[in-house]
Amino acid sequence: MIRPAVLAFALCALLTGNVRGTLSPEQLGELRVRLDKLADAIALGQSDQTRRTAAALQHWTLQHDASLPVDLVCDKALALAERDFDPSDPAAMQLRDSIRQLATNLDALQRAPPAGSDDLPAAREALAQVLSRAEYHNAVETNWWQQVLLWLAGWMNRLMRLLNRIPGVDKVASAMLYVAVALLLLPLLAIVGYLIWWRAKQRRAVPRVETATSVTTLESPDVHLARAEAFVRHGQYVGALKQFHLAVLAALEQRGFVAPDRTRTNWEYLAQLEARPAPLESASLLRGLNRLYDRAVFGTQRCDETLAREFGETSQRLLQTLAGGPHP
């Protein structure tokens, strides 16, 4: 089994060549505090705390010096945090002891002589060999899509480290974020605008109801006939049809064939006429008048002078039939 000191020694060898010129004593103390927090989270077996602490340590390292190899330890801690690990597991214990040993050795790091450039590659190779052992690997087998996600996460991590080394990259990232948000909002605003336009187009204007003067009492048939002839002369053929029909209704009321009631329809008047002992031809004539009236007034048939004259002649025949019939 690999001793924790081996891992800590390899990390210290790498850190010695990096932090002497990059980290201040205060930053070095903060690094030790963060390492202690990570070791405590692993010792307690807290997956969420381990994940947050390791991610925070990685972010802190990227902000101060992306070349520090602390992310190697953080990657192993994140791998443990992906599952509910047992703090007594050999892999967790080794990683915890290595981090504690590393935190302890940081006190003497500033006083240590600078490491030669030849020692750094050897130390990095030793550390890679230590972390590649089986006891530092997650025991859970990952499927293909998890492996793809891990590969993408590693690739993004390397990309972020490279970008952080570019001066002013944070300002460019902020500008790109605003551009991305704008590009996402523009289609959304276009869709909302189209929906509002479509909704407004689908709305129908509220129909305007005009109050019409209702006829409560009919005049004599002759008055309505004279008025109908005047409408015909002035080209108001629909008005003429209405007056001819009112003349017929007035005659029916005078003869007692229908009861005066302005709420009834033309067909209800016909039903009353058929229920009375009226002249035989009167019901068929009134039925024909009702059909012409509905098609011309309520339907699509064009009402011209010919139709008005025909309606008037039929009305005259009905009036003659009623006049010659017996009074009920």
Secondary structure, 3 states (H helix, E strand, C coil): CCCHHHHHHHHHHHHHHHHCCCCCHHHHHHHHHHHHHHHHHHHHCCHHHHHHHHHHHHHHHHHHCCCCCHHHHHHHHHHHHCCCCCCCCHHHHHHHHHHHHHHHHHHHCCCCCCCCCCHHHHHHHHHHHHHCCHHHCCCCCCCHHHHHHHHHHHHHHHHHHHHHCCCCHHHHHHHHHHHHHHHHHHHHHHHHHHHHHHHHHHCCCCCCCCCCCCCCCCCCHHHHHHHHHHHHHCCCHHHHHHHHHHHHHHHHHHHCCCCCCCCCCHHHHHHHHHHCCCCHHHHHHHHHHHHHHHHHHHCCCCCCHHHHHHHHHHHHHHHHHHHHCCCC
